[in-house]
Structure formats: structure tokens, C-alpha cells
Amino acid sequence: MIKNALVITRHTALVEYLRAIELIDESATIIPHCDDPETIRGRTIVGPIPISLACVARSVIHIPLRLDPSDRGRELSLAEVRERAGEPTEYVVRTAQQVHDEELLTYPRHVLREGGFYC
């Protein structure tokens, strides 16, 4: 269970589903939309967010939903979400610069000075 998760969705049945499968608890913050990096920074996010915001999150959990064309644009019931939901998958997204910076912090300074892994 994720404590203090930030769930970004406007779909009530999805929130109910996340609680039913014990992915989140009552401490989760539920918001319909977010475009503020500071709200996301360092947190575990459940729900779709742009990749430019995902890279400031600790991680992003995606719940795949197998939707038919007739499902689009309407609210699904909890039973329908249960039926269509796939396995939650957690992703960690970083920019190339973040990865580079993290790798630089990993290697001993003498390796970097001697041209070790980076030229």
C-alpha cells in the first residue's frame, strides 16, 4: 500500500478500485488534474501525467484499462473498472541529464578524472 500517494484522476470508480485492491489508503490525495511540478516532485503518483512531469515524481503507477470504443467518454462503474483493469505497473522516469548526473555521483572521483567511464 502506498502511503500519502497522489492520485490524479477524475474517475471515482478508479479511486474506489485503487482502495479495493489496497494500492492506496485514506491518506491518498485525490486531484482531477495537475500541471504543477512542485505538487508532483518526489511523490508517488497514480494516474496519467505528462512525461515532463513524471521525471520529477519519485515514481508513477499506471493502471492499464482495456477500454472498448463505447467506453470512451463515459464513467465506468467499479465493476467495469475491476473487469477492465490490468496489473498496476510502477515506472521511474528520468531525463537524460538526471541519469547522467546520478551516474556521476555513483563513480569515485578518481575514475572520472582518469577518463574511466566518461570521456
N, C-alpha and C positions, 0 to 999 in steps of 0.2 A: 504494500500500500504506500502510495506517495503522500507524504505529509506536506501540507501547505502548497499543493500543486496549483498552477494557474491553468484553468480550463478556458479555452477560447472557443465558444460555440454559442449559437442562439437556439439550439435544439434541445428542448427539455428532456426528451426521451433519451438522448445520448448521455446527458448528465445522469439520469436515473440508471442507465445501463452501466456507466462507469462506477457508480456506487454499488450496484448489484454485484458486479464482478470484483468488487473490493480493490479497484485500482486507485480510487480516491476516497477520502472520507469527508466529514463535515467541515474540516479545516480548509478545504479547497476553495479558492476564489474563482467564481464563475463570471466571465465577462463576454459580451457578444462579439466584440471586435477590439483589436489592439494594433496600433501602429507606432507605439512609443517604445523605443529600445530600452529605456530605463525601467519600464514596467516588467520587461522580459528578462533583463540582464541577470544571469546567474541562477535562474529558476528553471524548474522542470515544467515544460509546457505540454498540455494535452490539447491537440487540435491543430488545424492547418494554419501555418503562418508563412509569410514570405521568407525565402532563404536569406535575405538580407537581415531579417530579424532573428532567424533561427541560429545564426552564428554567434549571437550574444547570449543565447539561452544556455543553461547547463546542458539540457537535452530537450528533445521534442519527441513526444509519443504520438504516433499516428495510429488511428483506428480505421483500418480499411473497411469500407462498406460496399458490398456488392449491390449496386442500385440498378434497377431497370429504368428505361427511359420514362416510364409512367411514375416513377418515384420522385423524379426531379421536380422541385418547386412546391412540394407539399411536405407537411410534417409527418414523420413516421411515428408509429406507436412504439412503446417499449418492446412489445412482442416482435414487431417488424425489425427493430434495431437488433434484437437478440438473434433473429433469423439471418440477418444480412451481414452482421459484424464478423470481421476476421480477427486474427490474433493481433493484439496490440504490439507494436514494434517501436522500440526506442532508438532514436538517431542522435548522434552528436555531430553537429555541423560546425566547421571552422573555415575561415577564409585561408587562402594560401599563405598570407602574411602571418596569421595567427599560428599556423602549423610551423612555419619557418622559425618564428620567434620562440615557440615552445621547444623545438628541436635544439635551437642554440642554447637554451637553458639546460638541456639534458647533457650535452657533451662537456667534458672537462676543458677548461680554457686552453691548456697546452695542446690538445688535439686540434682545436680551431686555429691556434697560432701557427701550428706546423702544417697547415693545409690539409688536415685529416679528411673529414667528410665534406667540407665546404671549401671551394676554391675562390 
